[in-house]
Amino acid sequence: MQLYVKSPDLHTLNVDGSETVAEVRQQVATLSGVSAHDIAMYCHGRPLEDDDVISLYAEDQSTLDVEVRLLGGIAAVI
């Protein structure tokens, strides 16, 4: 199965469909140079859960949208 990964750059991953989302997330992290913990992945607008098999969400030649989670908020001074 071939997946297109849309982040700031476009990447192509070849997977067999039995990988978990966490394994695919790790491959994406390696390609993009970002920690796997900081990556949010979506397929057809739906967030992907780490424990699920990637074939539950994506078919051959599907596009995965990747976003980097940003830290935010206001620091409280006590």
MMTF fields as JSON, N, C-alpha, C and O atoms, coordinates in Angstrom:
{
  "mmtfVersion": "1.0.0",
  "mmtfProducer": "UNKNOWN",
  "numBonds": 311,
  "numAtoms": 312,
  "numGroups": 78,
  "numChains": 1,
  "numModels": 1,
  "chainsPerModel": [1],
  "groupsPerChain": [78],
  "chainIdList": ["A"],
  "bondAtomList": [4, 2, 8, 6, 12, 10, 16, 14, 20, 18, 24, 22, 28, 26, 32, 30, 36, 34, 40, 38, 44, 42, 48, 46, 52, 50, 56, 54, 60, 58, 64, 62, 68, 66, 72, 70, 76, 74, 80, 78, 84, 82, 88, 86, 92, 90, 96, 94, 100, 98, 104, 102, 108, 106, 112, 110, 116, 114, 120, 118, 124, 122, 128, 126, 132, 130, 136, 134, 140, 138, 144, 142, 148, 146, 152, 150, 156, 154, 160, 158, 164, 162, 168, 166, 172, 170, 176, 174, 180, 178, 184, 182, 188, 186, 192, 190, 196, 194, 200, 198, 204, 202, 208, 206, 212, 210, 216, 214, 220, 218, 224, 222, 228, 226, 232, 230, 236, 234, 240, 238, 244, 242, 248, 246, 252, 250, 256, 254, 260, 258, 264, 262, 268, 266, 272, 270, 276, 274, 280, 278, 284, 282, 288, 286, 292, 290, 296, 294, 300, 298, 304, 302, 308, 306],
  "bondOrderList": [1, 1, 1, 1, 1, 1, 1, 1, 1, 1, 1, 1, 1, 1, 1, 1, 1, 1, 1, 1, 1, 1, 1, 1, 1, 1, 1, 1, 1, 1, 1, 1, 1, 1, 1, 1, 1, 1, 1, 1, 1, 1, 1, 1, 1, 1, 1, 1, 1, 1, 1, 1, 1, 1, 1, 1, 1, 1, 1, 1, 1, 1, 1, 1, 1, 1, 1, 1, 1, 1, 1, 1, 1, 1, 1, 1, 1],
  "groupList": [{"groupName": "MET", "atomNameList": ["N", "CA", "C", "O"], "elementList": ["N", "C", "C", "O"], "formalChargeList": [0, 0, 0, 0], "bondAtomList": [1, 0, 2, 1, 3, 2], "bondOrderList": [1, 1, 2], "singleLetterCode": "M", "chemCompType": "L-PEPTIDE LINKING"}, {"groupName": "GLN", "atomNameList": ["N", "CA", "C", "O"], "elementList": ["N", "C", "C", "O"], "formalChargeList": [0, 0, 0, 0], "bondAtomList": [1, 0, 2, 1, 3, 2], "bondOrderList": [1, 1, 2], "singleLetterCode": "Q", "chemCompType": "L-PEPTIDE LINKING"}, {"groupName": "LEU", "atomNameList": ["N", "CA", "C", "O"], "elementList": ["N", "C", "C", "O"], "formalChargeList": [0, 0, 0, 0], "bondAtomList": [1, 0, 2, 1, 3, 2], "bondOrderList": [1, 1, 2], "singleLetterCode": "L", "chemCompType": "L-PEPTIDE LINKING"}, {"groupName": "TYR", "atomNameList": ["N", "CA", "C", "O"], "elementList": ["N", "C", "C", "O"], "formalChargeList": [0, 0, 0, 0], "bondAtomList": [1, 0, 2, 1, 3, 2], "bondOrderList": [1, 1, 2], "singleLetterCode": "Y", "chemCompType": "L-PEPTIDE LINKING"}, {"groupName": "VAL", "atomNameList": ["N", "CA", "C", "O"], "elementList": ["N", "C", "C", "O"], "formalChargeList": [0, 0, 0, 0], "bondAtomList": [1, 0, 2, 1, 3, 2], "bondOrderList": [1, 1, 2], "singleLetterCode": "V", "chemCompType": "L-PEPTIDE LINKING"}, {"groupName": "LYS", "atomNameList": ["N", "CA", "C", "O"], "elementList": ["N", "C", "C", "O"], "formalChargeList": [0, 0, 0, 0], "bondAtomList": [1, 0, 2, 1, 3, 2], "bondOrderList": [1, 1, 2], "singleLetterCode": "K", "chemCompType": "L-PEPTIDE LINKING"}, {"groupName": "SER", "atomNameList": ["N", "CA", "C", "O"], "elementList": ["N", "C", "C", "O"], "formalChargeList": [0, 0, 0, 0], "bondAtomList": [1, 0, 2, 1, 3, 2], "bondOrderList": [1, 1, 2], "singleLetterCode": "S", "chemCompType": "L-PEPTIDE LINKING"}, {"groupName": "PRO", "atomNameList": ["N", "CA", "C", "O"], "elementList": ["N", "C", "C", "O"], "formalChargeList": [0, 0, 0, 0], "bondAtomList": [1, 0, 2, 1, 3, 2], "bondOrderList": [1, 1, 2], "singleLetterCode": "P", "chemCompType": "L-PEPTIDE LINKING"}, {"groupName": "ASP", "atomNameList": ["N", "CA", "C", "O"], "elementList": ["N", "C", "C", "O"], "formalChargeList": [0, 0, 0, 0], "bondAtomList": [1, 0, 2, 1, 3, 2], "bondOrderList": [1, 1, 2], "singleLetterCode": "D", "chemCompType": "L-PEPTIDE LINKING"}, {"groupName": "HIS", "atomNameList": ["N", "CA", "C", "O"], "elementList": ["N", "C", "C", "O"], "formalChargeList": [0, 0, 0, 0], "bondAtomList": [1, 0, 2, 1, 3, 2], "bondOrderList": [1, 1, 2], "singleLetterCode": "H", "chemCompType": "L-PEPTIDE LINKING"}, {"groupName": "THR", "atomNameList": ["N", "CA", "C", "O"], "elementList": ["N", "C", "C", "O"], "formalChargeList": [0, 0, 0, 0], "bondAtomList": [1, 0, 2, 1, 3, 2], "bondOrderList": [1, 1, 2], "singleLetterCode": "T", "chemCompType": "L-PEPTIDE LINKING"}, {"groupName": "ASN", "atomNameList": ["N", "CA", "C", "O"], "elementList": ["N", "C", "C", "O"], "formalChargeList": [0, 0, 0, 0], "bondAtomList": [1, 0, 2, 1, 3, 2], "bondOrderList": [1, 1, 2], "singleLetterCode": "N", "chemCompType": "L-PEPTIDE LINKING"}, {"groupName": "GLY", "atomNameList": ["N", "CA", "C", "O"], "elementList": ["N", "C", "C", "O"], "formalChargeList": [0, 0, 0, 0], "bondAtomList": [1, 0, 2, 1, 3, 2], "bondOrderList": [1, 1, 2], "singleLetterCode": "G", "chemCompType": "PEPTIDE LINKING"}, {"groupName": "GLU", "atomNameList": ["N", "CA", "C", "O"], "elementList": ["N", "C", "C", "O"], "formalChargeList": [0, 0, 0, 0], "bondAtomList": [1, 0, 2, 1, 3, 2], "bondOrderList": [1, 1, 2], "singleLetterCode": "E", "chemCompType": "L-PEPTIDE LINKING"}, {"groupName": "ALA", "atomNameList": ["N", "CA", "C", "O"], "elementList": ["N", "C", "C", "O"], "formalChargeList": [0, 0, 0, 0], "bondAtomList": [1, 0, 2, 1, 3, 2], "bondOrderList": [1, 1, 2], "singleLetterCode": "A", "chemCompType": "L-PEPTIDE LINKING"}, {"groupName": "ARG", "atomNameList": ["N", "CA", "C", "O"], "elementList": ["N", "C", "C", "O"], "formalChargeList": [0, 0, 0, 0], "bondAtomList": [1, 0, 2, 1, 3, 2], "bondOrderList": [1, 1, 2], "singleLetterCode": "R", "chemCompType": "L-PEPTIDE LINKING"}, {"groupName": "ILE", "atomNameList": ["N", "CA", "C", "O"], "elementList": ["N", "C", "C", "O"], "formalChargeList": [0, 0, 0, 0], "bondAtomList": [1, 0, 2, 1, 3, 2], "bondOrderList": [1, 1, 2], "singleLetterCode": "I", "chemCompType": "L-PEPTIDE LINKING"}, {"groupName": "CYS", "atomNameList": ["N", "CA", "C", "O"], "elementList": ["N", "C", "C", "O"], "formalChargeList": [0, 0, 0, 0], "bondAtomList": [1, 0, 2, 1, 3, 2], "bondOrderList": [1, 1, 2], "singleLetterCode": "C", "chemCompType": "L-PEPTIDE LINKING"}],
  "groupTypeList": [0, 1, 2, 3, 4, 5, 6, 7, 8, 2, 9, 10, 2, 11, 4, 8, 12, 6, 13, 10, 4, 14, 13, 4, 15, 1, 1, 4, 14, 10, 2, 6, 12, 4, 6, 14, 9, 8, 16, 14, 0, 3, 17, 9, 12, 15, 7, 2, 13, 8, 8, 8, 4, 16, 6, 2, 3, 14, 13, 8, 1, 6, 10, 2, 8, 4, 13, 4, 15, 2, 2, 12, 12, 16, 14, 14, 4, 16],
  "groupIdList": [1, 2, 3, 4, 5, 6, 7, 8, 9, 10, 11, 12, 13, 14, 15, 16, 17, 18, 19, 20, 21, 22, 23, 24, 25, 26, 27, 28, 29, 30, 31, 32, 33, 34, 35, 36, 37, 38, 39, 40, 41, 42, 43, 44, 45, 46, 47, 48, 49, 50, 51, 52, 53, 54, 55, 56, 57, 58, 59, 60, 61, 62, 63, 64, 65, 66, 67, 68, 69, 70, 71, 72, 73, 74, 75, 76, 77, 78],
  "secStructList": [7, 3, 3, 3, 3, 3, 1, 1, 1, 3, 3, 3, 3, 3, 7, 7, 1, 7, 1, 5, 2, 2, 2, 2, 2, 2, 2, 2, 2, 2, 2, 2, 6, 1, 7, 4, 4, 4, 3, 3, 3, 3, 3, 6, 6, 3, 3, 7, 7, 6, 6, 1, 5, 4, 4, 4, 6, 7, 7, 6, 6, 3, 3, 3, 3, 3, 3, 3, 7, 7, 7, 7, 7, 7, 7, 7, 7, 7],
  "xCoordList": [0.847, 0.0, 0.909, 1.887, 0.58, 1.351, 0.555, -0.605, 1.183, 0.538, 1.319, 2.55, 0.591, 1.211, 1.1, 0.025, 2.197, 2.244, 2.408, 3.434, 1.378, 1.382, 1.718, 0.903, 2.917, 3.395, 3.979, 3.592, 4.875, 5.476, 6.072, 6.088, 6.551, 7.021, 6.103, 5.409, 6.095, 5.3, 6.22, 7.246, 5.84, 6.605, 5.708, 4.483, 6.322, 5.603, 6.099, 7.305, 5.162, 5.502, 4.933, 3.804, 5.708, 5.224, 5.033, 5.996, 3.799, 3.463, 2.609, 2.058, 2.501, 1.689, 0.271, -0.559, -0.015, -1.367, -1.574, -2.589, -0.64, -0.796, -0.06, -0.108, 0.616, 1.318, 0.323, -0.765, 0.708, -0.116, 0.141, 1.137, -0.755, -0.588, 0.682, 1.372, 1.003, 2.221, 3.469, 4.41, 3.49, 4.64, 4.75, 5.85, 3.63, 3.639, 4.05, 4.808, 3.557, 3.929, 5.449, 6.053, 6.063, 7.516, 8.246, 9.264, 7.746, 8.349, 8.261, 9.221, 7.119, 6.93, 7.878, 8.464, 8.032, 8.935, 10.37, 11.096, 10.778, 12.113, 12.301, 13.351, 11.296, 11.377, 11.404, 12.132, 10.616, 10.467, 11.439, 11.62, 12.062, 13.0, 12.322, 12.932, 11.069, 10.297, 10.004, 9.83, 9.951, 9.639, 8.257, 7.313, 8.148, 6.868, 5.796, 4.614, 6.191, 5.245, 4.607, 3.488, 5.314, 4.844, 4.035, 3.626, 3.797, 3.1, 1.648, 1.358, 0.744, -0.673, -0.969, -0.649, -1.575, -1.86, -3.358, -4.092, -3.794, -5.202, -5.342, -4.464, -6.426, -6.763, -8.23, -9.1, -8.501, -9.854, -10.455, -11.656, -9.604, -10.056, -10.257, -10.672, -9.97, -10.207, -8.875, -7.938, -8.765, -7.505, -7.233, -8.153, -5.972, -5.587, -5.142, -4.395, -5.607, -5.277, -4.092, -4.065, -3.116, -1.866, -2.04, -1.292, -3.004, -3.146, -3.845, -3.81, -4.476, -5.213, -4.292, -3.207, -4.733, -3.996, -4.279, -5.412, -3.263, -3.393, -4.438, -5.04, -4.659, -5.628, -7.082, -7.975, -7.333, -8.667, -9.021, -10.195, -8.015, -8.22, -7.918, -8.607, -6.897, -6.371, -6.426, -6.294, -6.625, -6.557, -5.288, -4.554, -5.029, -3.885, -3.985, -5.042, -2.9, -2.745, -3.578, -3.963, -3.85, -4.505, -3.48, -2.275, -3.973, -3.112, -3.302, -4.425, -2.19, -2.195, -1.759, -0.725, -2.538, -2.175, -1.432, -1.885, -0.289, 0.544, 0.682, 0.99, 0.451, 0.629, 1.536, 1.518, 2.318, 3.173, 2.41, 1.93, 2.309, 1.618, 2.469, 3.682, 1.833, 2.541, 2.174, 1.025, 3.16, 2.907, 2.335, 2.748, 1.41, 0.828, 0.307, 0.443, -0.28, -0.843, -0.036, 0.993, -0.525, 0.115, 0.679, -0.003, 1.919, 2.535, 1.975, 1.928, 1.567, 1.024, 2.157, 2.987, 2.187, 3.184, 2.516, 1.501, 3.088, 2.491, 3.36, 3.047],
  "yCoordList": [-1.148, 0.0, 1.232, 1.293, 2.187, 3.411, 4.557, 4.776, 5.28, 6.399, 7.674, 7.676, 8.744, 10.048, 10.8, 10.867, 11.36, 12.076, 13.554, 13.985, 14.325, 15.757, 16.512, 16.626, 17.012, 17.87, 19.082, 19.334, 19.836, 20.893, 20.351, 21.054, 19.131, 18.451, 17.276, 16.793, 16.814, 15.64, 14.423, 14.427, 13.384, 12.141, 10.987, 11.085, 9.904, 8.688, 7.563, 7.353, 6.838, 5.684, 4.43, 4.429, 3.374, 2.072, 1.207, 0.886, 0.838, 0.011, -1.159, -1.119, -2.198, -3.346, -3.299, -4.139, -2.319, -2.163, -2.776, -2.51, -3.593, -4.227, -3.458, -3.853, -2.374, -1.571, -0.785, -0.436, -0.518, 0.341, 1.796, 2.116, 2.652, 4.082, 4.577, 5.439, 4.052, 4.45, 4.13, 4.923, 2.98, 2.619, 3.558, 3.965, 3.895, 4.825, 6.21, 6.907, 6.61, 7.9, 7.975, 9.018, 6.881, 6.849, 6.997, 7.686, 6.365, 6.519, 7.97, 8.506, 8.6, 10.001, 10.889, 11.824, 10.603, 11.384, 11.286, 12.281, 10.113, 9.93, 10.738, 11.348, 10.741, 11.502, 13.013, 13.74, 13.474, 14.916, 15.505, 16.722, 14.672, 15.171, 15.756, 16.528, 15.393, 15.868, 14.669, 13.553, 14.893, 13.823, 13.229, 13.961, 11.918, 11.246, 11.714, 11.737, 12.081, 12.56, 13.894, 14.2, 14.674, 16.003, 16.015, 17.08, 14.842, 14.765, 14.352, 13.391, 15.083, 14.707, 14.289, 15.025, 13.122, 12.621, 12.468, 12.062, 12.81, 12.747, 12.086, 12.212, 11.393, 10.831, 11.153, 10.773, 11.848, 12.291, 13.138, 13.07, 13.943, 14.816, 14.144, 14.789, 12.866, 12.086, 11.835, 11.343, 12.164, 11.906, 10.403, 9.608, 10.03, 8.623, 8.249, 8.986, 7.1, 6.588, 5.628, 4.767, 5.773, 5.009, 3.494, 2.789, 2.984, 1.53, 0.858, -0.367, 1.625, 1.06, 0.716, 1.281, -0.21, -0.583, 0.476, 0.937, 0.853, 1.945, 1.647, 2.572, 0.372, 0.028, 0.308, 0.289, 0.568, 0.97, 2.365, 2.69, 3.176, 4.567, 4.833, 5.621, 4.182, 4.544, 3.367, 2.207, 3.702, 2.733, 3.013, 3.953, 2.206, 2.435, 3.829, 4.226, 4.551, 5.899, 6.955, 7.966, 6.715, 7.726, 8.772, 8.525, 9.93, 11.003, 11.174, 11.307, 11.168, 11.436, 12.878, 13.298, 13.631, 15.002, 14.979, 14.375, 15.645, 15.661, 17.091, 18.001, 17.274, 18.576, 18.397, 17.356, 19.413, 19.404, 20.084, 21.208, 19.395, 19.96, 21.083, 20.939, 22.185, 23.333, 23.511, 23.321, 23.875, 24.186, 25.595, 26.474, 25.798, 27.124, 27.374, 26.536, 28.515, 28.86, 29.949, 30.399, 30.349, 31.416, 30.83, 30.097, 31.161, 30.69, 31.474, 32.704, 30.77, 31.424, 31.703, 30.833, 32.886, 33.258, 33.206, 33.864, 32.422, 32.262, 32.971, 32.967],
  "zCoordList": [0.0, 0.0, 0.0, 0.744, -0.825, -0.919, -0.297, -0.645, 0.621, 1.286, 0.997, 0.983, 0.771, 0.588, 1.899, 2.495, 2.342, 3.606, 3.3, 2.774, 3.64, 3.362, 4.643, 5.558, 4.675, 5.753, 5.036, 3.896, 5.628, 4.815, 3.505, 2.495, 3.525, 2.315, 2.025, 2.919, 0.782, 0.425, 0.389, -0.291, 1.129, 1.181, 0.754, 0.82, 0.319, -0.034, 0.859, 0.994, 1.47, 2.291, 1.657, 1.166, 1.669, 1.23, 2.471, 3.167, 2.74, 3.897, 3.412, 2.312, 4.238, 3.81, 4.368, 4.02, 5.235, 5.752, 7.114, 7.758, 7.575, 8.887, 9.988, 11.153, 9.632, 10.619, 11.467, 11.009, 12.695, 13.532, 13.151, 12.501, 13.558, 13.301, 13.986, 13.443, 15.161, 15.872, 15.048, 15.026, 14.369, 13.529, 12.328, 11.955, 11.734, 10.602, 11.092, 10.418, 12.254, 12.837, 13.032, 12.782, 13.475, 13.671, 12.341, 12.273, 11.288, 9.96, 9.493, 8.939, 9.714, 9.339, 10.141, 9.594, 11.43, 12.276, 11.767, 11.768, 11.338, 10.796, 9.513, 9.309, 8.658, 7.403, 7.644, 6.969, 8.597, 8.791, 9.805, 9.846, 10.617, 11.62, 12.85, 13.589, 13.07, 14.222, 15.116, 14.625, 16.408, 17.346, 17.048, 16.75, 17.131, 16.871, 17.852, 17.51, 19.048, 20.063, 19.659, 20.071, 18.863, 18.471, 17.185, 16.723, 16.598, 15.31, 15.51, 16.224, 14.877, 14.823, 13.386, 12.452, 13.197, 11.848, 11.646, 12.546, 10.418, 10.047, 8.69, 7.835, 8.496, 7.188, 6.934, 7.718, 5.844, 5.508, 6.635, 6.896, 7.305, 8.378, 9.717, 10.68, 9.79, 11.01, 11.716, 11.087, 13.016, 13.726, 13.841, 14.035, 13.722, 13.772, 15.185, 15.828, 15.653, 16.983, 16.88, 16.001, 17.771, 17.703, 17.708, 17.03, 18.454, 18.603, 17.433, 17.32, 16.566, 15.435, 14.274, 14.139, 13.445, 12.238, 11.173, 11.039, 10.429, 9.459, 8.385, 7.839, 8.076, 7.032, 7.453, 6.606, 8.749, 9.185, 8.685, 8.51, 8.459, 8.068, 6.598, 5.95, 6.079, 4.76, 3.796, 4.186, 2.53, 1.444, 0.65, 0.958, -0.365, -1.228, -1.844, -2.334, -1.816, -2.378, -1.645, -2.232, -0.373, 0.454, 0.883, 0.86, 1.269, 1.752, 3.247, 3.733, 3.969, 5.403, 5.611, 5.091, 6.362, 6.701, 8.026, 8.998, 8.051, 9.247, 9.739, 8.97, 11.023, 11.66, 12.871, 13.529, 13.15, 14.332, 15.459, 15.314, 16.569, 17.727, 18.3, 18.456, 18.608, 19.167, 20.634, 21.033, 21.415, 22.819, 22.878, 22.122, 23.753, 23.862, 25.253, 26.145, 25.43, 26.711, 27.383, 26.879, 28.513, 29.258, 30.542, 31.258, 30.82, 32.047, 33.226, 33.204, 34.217, 35.413, 36.392, 36.659, 36.909, 37.904, 39.265, 39.495, 40.162, 41.492, 42.508, 43.698]
}
